[in-house]
Each structure stands twice: as structure tokens, then as C-alpha cells.
Amino acid sequence: MSTKGTALESIEASHRPQADPEHRQVLVPIVRIILIQAARFRRRGAISETLFQSQVTRIEREELEPRGFSLMVRDLPCGTTRFIVKSATSGVVCDLVDCEAD
């Protein structure tokens, strides 16, 4: 790996939101799997951006909002899709899911 790649990874790691240890693993395993698969399918062109967004919105509405959480999606320059779960009331980051580029 080049020095440039290593420097970029260091910068991204330093800016990575830190999940509150008391709230880690907010997502049930199947939700993690669905989010990761949706990100992979979108990246590979197997699903449209519209379908990806509707899946993410549905997961947030059905799984997270009833439990007091919100979901943000960030596409990082390195190709990773990051899902950030926050407390809807405090804004504290409670869980992170990274789906790295293939």
C-alpha cells in the first residue's frame, strides 16, 4: 500500500465517530446484514440508488425509530459506506457499521 493510502486511512480513522460504549451494538444482527448487503448491491449496480434509499428508510422507520434511534448514511472517499446510528434525543453515536469497498 502506498504512503498516500496509509495517510488517508489515518485521517479517516481519526475522524471516525466514536460510538458510546454504553450504547454499542444497538442493531440486531439481521439489520447489520441487511444494511451491508444493500450497500454492496448498490455499489455493484445490482440495485438502484432509489431502492437503496427506500430500504434504508424502511429499516430506520421499522427497526430504529420505535427504539429512539436515527440512521445516517455516509459514502466515504475510499469507497466505504458508513451507517451511523444515533440516539434521536441526544444525538450520541450509538453504533457504527462500515461496509468497505470490495
N, C-alpha and C positions, 0 to 999 in steps of 0.2 A: 504494500500500500504506500502511496506517495505521502510526503510530508504534508502536502496540501489537504489530502483526505483526513489525515490524522488531526490536523489543526481544526478542520471543520467539525469533526466528531467531538473534539474537546469543547468547542464553542457551544454546540448543540447540547451536550451533556450539562454544561454549566447553566444553560437557560431552561433546562427541563424542569417543569413544575414538580415540586415535591409533594407527594401525597401525605396527608395527615395520617400518622401511624395508627391512630385510634379508629380511622375510617377505611383502612386498606381493605381491598377485596370486597368492595360494595357489589360488584357484578357477580351474578351467579355464573358458573362455568359455561352454560349454554349460550348466554348473552355474549360473553367474550368470544366464543367460537363464531357466532353469527356475525359479529362486528368484523372480526378478522377475515372471514370468508367474503363478506360483502366488499371490503377494501381490496382484497386480492382480485375478485371478479371484476370490479370497476377498473383496476389498474390494467388488467389483461384485456379489457374491452368486451368482456362477456356480459356485462350489464351496463346500462346507460347511467349517466350522472343522475338523471331524474329518478330512476329506480333505486339507485344507491341512497339518494336523499330521502326517498319515501320509506325505505327500510330503516334508516337511522331515526327518522322522525317517529316511526311506529314503535321502535324499541324504547325511545325516550318516553313516549306517551304511555305505553302499556307497562313498562318494567321499572322505569326510573322515577317519573313524576309522582306516581302514587306513594313512593317511598321518600319523597322530598329531595330528589336529585335532578340535576340537569346534565346535558351531554353537549360537549363541543367537539368538533372535528377540525383537525389542523393537518394540512398537507405540507410536510417539511421539504426543504430544497433537496435533501438527499434521497427523496422518494418514499420516505416513511409516512404512513398515515397514522396520526396520533389521535386517540379518543381520550378526552379528558372528562371525567365525571366529577361534578362539583355539588356541594350542598346548595340547594336552591335558596336557603335562607341566609347562610353565612358566606357563601362563595368559596369556601375552603375546598381545595382539591382533595377528593376522597379516593380516587382510583385513576390509574392510567393504563391504557392498552396501546401498545405500539405494534403496528403491522409493517414490518420492514419490507423494502423492495426485494424482489426475487434476485 
